[in-house]
Amino acid sequence: MASATSIKNKNADGLRGIACLAVALNHFVGAFFPTLLYRVYPDSFLKAAHPSFFETVFSLPAMTLFYNGSFPVMIFFVLSGYVLAAPYYHPNHDTTRLHRRLWGRYLRLNIPIATSILISFFVYQCHGYFNTSAAMEISPSQPWLRTFFQPGVSQMTALQDMIWQSLALGEATFNPVYWSLKAEFIGSIYLLIFYIITPKRWQFLFLLLLMWLIYFFDRTTSTPVFIYAILLGSLLNLIRVPKNFYLLFVIIGIFFGALQEASPFYHIFPPVLKWYRPYFYNAIGALFITGPIVQGFGTKFFQSRAMQFLGTISFPLYLLHFIVLCSFSCWLYLILPQQPIMLALNFALYLLVAISLSLLFEKYVDQPAIKLAHHFTSFLFKK
């Protein structure tokens, strides 16, 4: 396994793949088992009037951990900070790589985003989204699933989102996951500029100052927490977790990652300033669970072929799974008998289609985007 100061960390890749799969599962559960997510997101999902044994068991924190969408997204942010700052902590202290990552960030992120918007707009124009009809079949009061892909979206909106609005403003007209990519983009810019201009001996003091400035100028309920996760995640390159504490850190991470806003047990943790409480504690959980993993915990599992494959396609899967869910999976839900076995089949096909498309997307869109960003920055910084 790569050391904490190396540029490439395969454990991080495997963890990223697992986190992305959890997000895909979260959205499927939110679409077709919405009452299971009531305790996690009480403002978005309805409570079951008469919960079955299945709903009672799978609504427990230990179970919702596997499909709690905000926790794996917070892991993405922590991993992003860890990976982007790695050159700063590398023995060679190669700041040129930081400059290249900064100037190539737009191309690296926005080419895949713009392509996914183009795909989504094509599906939209072909009337291929069935989420509203599926929501009415599940429950006329299902408020979440039917809110996406509303009528009246113009070509100009699609073009503006492709060029800058989804990446810079988090506009989610064509895919709700874009809100997180705004935080990722802004947070990564802050992080890279910070490490480019900060001498090593002043990094902690300057980091505290930067975090204070972010809090002072951005009093929203969520964005500062995500950026803090990116900034603090970068310190995992420096802070070593003793091996004897690996398991303890993972358990603490799981505990805070499983936080449920509507669970009385978790009410012992107070709100923090004006921030959304689950995001804050999920960020703590993400830091605790990511630290040991990127430093060697669970190497055999995270570096297995399956986990590395998921890590490779994680960004394409993140961009495409919701498009597949609201088109293919919702269409399938409408034509299949309303039986548990059919929903299990739907889930299997949902993953199969999403992963297959992600594999093609990774080869023909994501990898070319990485190469183009590399060529662009190589041109800017050629000697």
Long-range contacts (C-beta under 8 A, 24 or more apart in sequence): 1-296, 1-299, 1-303, 4-89, 4-236, 4-237, 4-238, 4-240, 4-294, 4-295, 5-86, 5-89, 5-90, 5-91, 5-237, 6-86, 6-90, 7-86, 7-87, 7-90, 7-97, 9-82, 9-83, 9-86, 9-294, 10-302, 10-303, 10-308, 10-311, 11-293, 11-294, 11-295, 11-296, 11-297, 11-298, 11-299, 11-302, 11-303, 12-79, 12-82, 12-83, 12-290, 12-293, 12-294, 12-311, 13-302, 13-307, 13-308, 13-311, 13-312, 13-314, 14-301, 14-302, 14-303, 14-304, 14-307, 14-308, 14-310, 14-311, 15-75, 15-79, 15-290, 15-293, 15-294, 15-302, 15-311, 16-75, 16-76, 16-79, 16-310, 16-311, 16-314, 17-307, 17-308, 17-309, 17-310, 17-311, 17-312, 17-313, 17-314, 18-72, 18-302, 18-307, 18-310, 19-72, 19-73, 19-75, 19-76, 19-79, 19-314, 20-72, 20-76, 20-310, 20-314, 20-315, 20-317, 20-318, 21-310, 21-317, 22-66, 22-67, 22-68, 22-69, 22-71, 22-72, 23-69, 23-72, 23-73, 23-177, 23-318, 23-321, 24-317, 24-321, 24-350, 24-351, 24-354, 25-66, 25-67, 26-67, 26-68, 26-69, 26-72, 27-69, 27-321, 27-322, 27-325, 28-67, 28-325, 28-329, 28-347, 28-350, 29-67, 30-69, 30-144, 30-145, 31-131, 31-134, 31-135, 31-138, 31-144, 31-145, 31-325, 31-326, 31-329, 31-330, 32-134, 32-138, 32-333, 32-343, 32-346, 33-58, 34-138, 34-139, 34-142, 34-144, 34-145, 35-59, 36-64, 36-67, 37-64, 37-67, 38-262, 39-64, 39-260, 39-261, 39-262, 39-263, 40-64, 40-68, 40-70, 40-260, 40-261, 40-262, 40-278, 41-261, 42-261, 42-262, 44-143, 44-144, 45-143, 45-144, 46-139, 46-141, 46-142, 46-143, 61-258, 61-259, 61-260, 61-263, 61-265, 61-266, 62-258, 64-258, 64-260, 65-254, 65-257, 65-258, 68-257, 68-258, 68-282, 70-278, 70-279, 70-282, 71-257, 71-258, 71-259, 71-282, 71-285, 71-286, 73-180, 74-226, 74-229, 74-257, 74-279, 74-282, 74-283, 74-285, 74-286, 75-286, 75-289, 75-290, 76-180, 76-184, 77-183, 77-184, 77-187, 77-226, 77-229, 77-230, 77-233, 77-283, 77-286, 78-229, 78-230, 78-232, 78-233, 78-236, 78-283, 78-286, 78-287, 78-290, 79-233, 79-290, 79-294, 80-184, 80-187, 80-188, 80-230, 80-233, 81-187, 81-191, 81-229, 81-230, 81-231, 81-232, 81-233, 81-234, 81-235, 81-236, 82-233, 82-234, 82-236, 82-237, 82-290, 82-294, 84-188, 84-191, 84-192, 84-230, 84-234, 85-191, 85-195, 85-234, 85-237, 86-237, 88-195, 88-200, 88-234, 88-237, 89-237, 89-238, 93-200, 95-195, 95-196, 96-381, 98-192, 98-195, 98-196, 99-196, 99-377, 99-381, 100-374, 100-377, 100-378, 100-380, 100-381, 101-188, 101-192, 101-377, 102-189, 102-192, 102-193, 102-196, 103-376, 103-377, 103-380, 104-373, 104-374, 104-376, 104-377, 105-185, 105-188, 105-189, 105-192, 105-373, 106-167, 106-185, 107-369, 107-372, 107-373, 107-376, 108-369, 108-370, 108-373, 109-167, 109-181, 109-184, 109-185, 110-163, 110-164, 110-167, 111-365, 111-368, 111-369, 111-372, 111-373, 112-315, 112-316, 112-319, 112-361, 112-365, 112-366, 112-369, 113-162, 113-166, 113-167, 113-178, 113-181, 113-319, 114-162, 114-163, 114-166, 115-361, 115-365, 116-174, 116-175, 116-319, 116-320, 116-323, 116-361, 117-158, 117-161, 117-162, 117-166, 117-174, 117-175, 118-158, 118-162, 119-320, 119-323, 120-149, 120-174, 120-175, 120-323, 121-153, 121-155, 121-158, 121-174, 123-323, 123-327, 124-149, 124-153, 124-174, 128-327, 128-331, 129-326, 129-327, 129-330, 130-326, 130-327, 130-330, 130-331, 130-333, 130-334, 131-325, 131-326, 131-330, 133-330, 133-334, 134-330, 134-333, 134-334, 137-333, 137-334, 137-338, 145-326, 145-330, 148-176, 148-322, 148-326, 149-174, 149-326, 175-319, 175-322, 175-323, 176-322, 177-318, 177-319, 177-322, 180-226, 183-222, 183-223, 183-226, 183-227, 184-226, 184-230, 186-223, 186-227, 187-226, 187-227, 187-229, 187-230, 187-231, 188-230, 190-214, 190-227, 190-230, 190-231, 191-230, 191-231, 191-234, 194-231, 195-234, 207-231, 207-235, 215-273, 219-274, 221-274, 221-275, 221-276, 221-279, 222-275, 222-276, 222-279, 224-275, 225-275, 225-276, 225-279, 225-280, 225-283, 226-279, 226-283, 228-283, 229-283, 229-286, 229-287, 232-283, 232-287, 233-286, 233-287, 233-290, 236-287, 236-290, 236-291, 236-294, 236-295, 239-291, 240-295, 241-291, 241-292, 241-295, 243-296, 245-292, 246-292, 246-295, 246-296, 246-297, 247-292, 247-297, 249-288, 249-289, 249-291, 249-292, 250-288, 250-289, 250-292, 250-293, 250-297, 252-285, 252-288, 252-289, 253-285, 253-286, 253-287, 253-288, 253-289, 253-290, 254-285, 254-289, 255-285, 256-281, 256-282, 256-284, 256-285, 256-288, 257-282, 257-285, 257-286, 257-289, 258-285, 259-285, 312-362, 313-355, 313-358, 313-359, 313-361, 313-362, 315-362, 315-366, 316-357, 316-358, 316-359, 316-361, 316-362, 316-365, 316-366, 317-354, 317-355, 317-358, 319-361, 320-354, 320-357, 320-358, 320-361, 321-350, 321-354, 321-358, 324-350, 324-353, 324-354, 324-357, 325-350, 325-354, 328-353
